[in-house]
Amino acid sequence: MSLDKGTKEEITKKFQLHEKDTGSADVQIAILTERIAELTDHLKRTPKDHNSRLALLKLVGQRRRLLDYLNSTDTKRYQALIVKLNLRR
């Protein structure tokens, strides 16, 4: 369950900090959020797919670590990203 190139580029352009930014925490968190949403929809259709469930848990943990890092380094950017992505915290 990976994202296609066009979707990734669209997300990157929306969340990048400067013109050549492709790997900042903001961009990574946004891409992970999209992948989590896709996997969640997939698991609603196929509830017995345990491998995808494990992958979902790993993605959620990775996003959580990135959010914690962003919160510890730049709290204002963290709060803005939480609002933009409509995440709970």
C-alpha positions as CSV (number, residue, x, y, z in Angstrom):
1,M,0.0,0.0,0.0
2,S,2.2,2.8,-1.2
3,L,1.3,6.2,-2.6
4,D,1.7,6.9,-6.2
5,K,4.3,9.5,-7.4
6,G,1.7,12.2,-8.2
7,T,0.2,12.1,-4.7
8,K,3.6,12.2,-3.0
9,E,4.6,15.2,-5.1
10,E,1.3,17.0,-4.3
11,I,1.8,16.4,-0.6
12,T,5.4,17.5,-0.7
13,K,4.6,20.8,-2.5
14,K,1.9,21.5,0.1
15,F,4.0,20.9,3.2
16,Q,7.6,21.8,2.1
17,L,9.4,24.5,4.0
18,H,11.3,25.8,1.0
19,E,11.6,25.1,-2.7
20,K,13.9,22.1,-2.6
21,D,12.6,20.6,0.6
22,T,11.6,16.9,0.3
23,G,12.5,15.3,3.5
24,S,11.7,17.6,6.4
25,A,9.7,16.3,9.3
26,D,6.6,18.1,8.1
27,V,6.7,16.4,4.7
28,Q,7.4,13.0,6.2
29,I,4.5,13.3,8.6
30,A,2.1,14.4,5.9
31,I,3.1,11.5,3.7
32,L,2.8,9.0,6.6
33,T,-0.7,10.4,7.4
34,E,-1.9,9.8,3.9
35,R,-0.5,6.2,3.9
36,I,-2.2,5.6,7.3
37,A,-5.5,6.8,5.9
38,E,-5.2,4.5,2.9
39,L,-4.3,1.5,5.1
40,T,-7.2,2.3,7.5
41,D,-9.6,2.2,4.6
42,H,-8.1,-1.0,3.3
43,L,-8.4,-2.6,6.8
44,K,-12.1,-1.6,7.0
45,R,-12.7,-3.6,3.8
46,T,-10.5,-6.6,4.7
47,P,-10.5,-7.0,8.5
48,K,-8.5,-10.3,8.4
49,D,-5.4,-8.8,6.8
50,H,-3.1,-9.0,9.7
51,N,0.1,-8.1,7.8
52,S,-1.5,-4.8,6.8
53,R,-2.6,-4.2,10.4
54,L,1.0,-4.7,11.6
55,A,2.2,-2.3,8.9
56,L,-0.4,0.3,10.0
57,L,0.9,0.1,13.6
58,K,4.5,0.6,12.5
59,L,3.5,3.6,10.4
60,V,1.6,5.1,13.3
61,G,4.6,4.6,15.6
62,Q,6.9,6.2,13.1
63,R,4.6,9.2,12.7
64,R,4.4,9.5,16.5
65,R,8.2,9.6,16.8
66,L,8.5,12.3,14.1
67,L,5.7,14.3,15.8
68,D,7.6,14.1,19.1
69,Y,10.8,15.2,17.4
70,L,9.1,18.1,15.8
71,N,7.4,19.1,19.1
72,S,10.8,19.1,20.9
73,T,12.6,21.1,18.2
74,D,9.9,23.6,17.0
75,T,6.6,23.7,18.9
76,K,5.0,26.3,16.7
77,R,5.6,24.3,13.6
78,Y,4.3,21.2,15.4
79,Q,1.1,22.9,16.4
80,A,0.5,24.3,12.9
81,L,1.0,20.9,11.4
82,I,-1.4,19.2,13.8
83,V,-4.1,21.7,12.9
84,K,-3.3,21.4,9.1
85,L,-3.5,17.6,9.2
86,N,-6.4,17.5,11.6
87,L,-4.6,15.2,14.1
88,R,-5.5,14.7,17.7
89,R,-2.9,15.3,20.4
